[in-house]
């Protein structure tokens, strides 16, 4: 399983950062990014919540 981010779709709503602050962050433009080591926590329930909370489905878990 891995985390795939569609940065072109991200609107900077920050729901992912709220739900899983150890995994997601935002760059200077507000676009989602993974924190170092964040990808290894992709089976974390918080990550699943973050993916579900994203209003534009920019986080894909697979
Ligand atoms: S919740 Fe979605 S739109 Fe908001 S910052 Fe995260 S990836 Fe981007």
Boltz pocket constraint, residues with backbone or C-beta under 6 A from the ligand:
constraints:
  - pocket:
      binder: B
      contacts: [[A, 9], [A, 10], [A, 11], [A, 12], [A, 13], [A, 14], [A, 15], [A, 16], [A, 17], [A, 26], [A, 30], [A, 31], [A, 32], [A, 50], [A, 53], [A, 54], [A, 55], [A, 56], [A, 57], [A, 58], [A, 59]]
      max_distance: 6.0
